[in-house]
Amino acid sequence: MTEIRFYHLTRMPLERALPALLERALGAGMRSVVIAGSEERVEALNQLLWTYEERSFLPHGSKRDGRPERQPVWLTTEDENPNGATCLVLTDGAVSGRVGEYRRCLDLFDGQDPAAVEAARGRWKTWKDAGHELSYWQQDDSGRWQQKA
């Protein structure tokens, strides 16, 4: 079964949380697929991963860049895995019918949006019923992730 981690974004936006989580996945030897809610969001994330920190960047690409097999991080709106990823990252309420094909799934949702929180609860129930290993992470006052469940 897939290890699914829910990240409740309460103290920082996706644009700050995503690069750090992708760095950890890459550091653990995992390639990642990030599913976003729109092509505009994919493009924004594409730019973000080049510029989020002055001294580093995350190697990544999208359909516009091509060559997915060469990209450790693939940004998309599709439920696909063209780079052989073992980590799936869901943003913007994206869902995947292929969660069980990954070693790990990160579900990032906006804690300030009641509809996003309710949708995340629904995904939790669905994936728990399917037998996946679930954990819930929330930011503490210092911005660090703490496992709550």
ABEGO torsion letter per residue (X at the ends): XBBBBBBBBAABBAAAAAAAAAAAAAAAGBBBBBBBABAAAAAAAAAAAAAABAABBBBBBBAAAEGAAABABBBBABBBBAAGBABBBBBGGBBBAAAAABABBBBBBBAABAAAAAAAAAAAAAAAAAGBBBBBBBBBAAGBBBBAX
